[in-house]
Amino acid sequence: MKSETRLLAGGMLMLGVATSALVVIPYLTVRDESPLAGLKPYGAAELRGRQQYIAQGCVYCHSQQPRTKNFAPDFQRGWGRATVAGDYAHDTPHLLGTMRTGPDLMNIGARQPSEQWHLGHLYQPRAYVPGSLMPSYPYLFEARDRIEPGDVAVTLPPGVPMRGRHVVATRDALDLVAYLKSLDRSYPAVLDGDRRDLR
């Protein structure tokens, strides 16, 4: 009985140490992290687009956390500098992701600022990135015979099959693209006490 009590006490002690090291201490170090200079809060369309990003399951295949040069080739790929806590000051909940089925999206707004590219890529990814595994999202668009005032028509590459004469982005598609374009962490960051522009 005494050895069982010691074993239980030891297990609880290890659980407490692990929880402190992996959850409590990191939380205490970043909970009051202020946004880095240059980081803007999300606008209304971007917040709606963030909800679309979650609803469409983008977080399952894309991360938002470029790693340091020492641990992954993200720097060489042009995905941007390694992120710091201040990059996520406006993100609740965080959408860091764990998969790299698709590229990291933390700096997709800097790498690909074109609204038309994003819209077309959502409509038919393989027309823009041959061999892409990304699913298409045609339900975020409407097929129309003519374009009405205020519509955002999608300019697709030649040969992309369309369901109508024109492909028009819905509000959900436009909001999602607004969110993706807002993912631009190319402003200078404070790393190791130095101010560096790692664009």
C-alpha positions, 0 to 999 in steps of 0.5 A, spaced: 500 500 500 505 504 501 509 503 494 502 504 491 501 511 494 508 513 493 507 511 485 501 515 485 504 521 488 510 521 484 505 520 478 501 526 480 508 530 481 510 529 474 504 531 471 504 537 475 511 539 473 509 537 466 503 541 466 507 547 469 513 546 464 508 545 457 502 550 459 502 554 465 509 557 464 509 558 456 502 562 457 505 566 463 510 569 458 506 570 452 499 572 455 500 580 455 505 580 449 503 586 445 502 587 438 509 588 434 509 595 430 506 594 424 501 589 426 494 591 425 487 589 428 483 585 423 477 589 420 470 586 419 471 582 413 477 579 415 474 577 421 468 574 417 474 571 413 477 568 419 471 564 420 470 562 413 478 559 414 476 555 420 469 553 417 472 550 410 478 547 414 484 550 412 487 550 418 487 542 417 492 543 412 496 549 413 500 552 418 501 559 420 508 559 424 514 559 420 520 556 423 527 559 425 532 558 419 535 553 424 529 548 424 526 548 417 527 551 410 522 556 411 526 562 410 529 559 404 522 558 401 521 565 402 515 564 407 518 569 412 521 570 418 520 566 424 514 568 428 514 571 435 508 571 440 507 579 438 505 576 431 499 573 434 496 578 439 490 579 435 488 572 434 483 568 438 483 562 438 490 561 435 490 558 428 497 555 428 496 549 425 500 543 425 500 540 418 504 542 412 500 538 407 499 545 404 504 551 404 505 555 411 500 561 410 502 566 415 505 571 410 501 569 404 498 576 404 505 578 402 507 573 397 501 573 394 497 580 394 492 579 388 485 578 390 484 575 383 489 570 384 486 568 391 479 567 388 481 563 382 485 559 386 479 557 391 475 556 385 480 551 382 487 550 385 490 546 380 489 551 374 494 555 379 498 550 382 499 544 378 499 537 382 495 541 388 492 537 393 487 542 395 480 541 394 476 546 390 471 551 393 466 552 387 460 553 392 463 559 394 462 562 387 456 563 383 455 562 376 452 567 372 450 569 365 451 576 366 455 580 371 451 585 375 454 592 378 457 590 385 459 583 383 466 581 383 468 577 377 473 572 377 478 572 371 480 564 370 486 562 366 484 559 359 481 552 359 478 552 366 471 549 366 466 554 368 459 552 370 456 559 367 459 564 362 461 568 368 464 566 375 462 571 381 465 571 388 460 570 394 461 574 400 464 568 403 469 568 398 471 575 398 471 575 406 476 569 406 480 572 401 480 579 405 483 574 411 488 571 407 491 577 404 491 580 411 496 574 413 502 579 412 508 579 417 513 582 413 513 588 417 520 588 422 520 584 428 524 584 434 528 578 435 534 577 440 533 584 442 535 587 435 530 590 430 531 586 423 527 587 417 526 580 414 522 581 408 
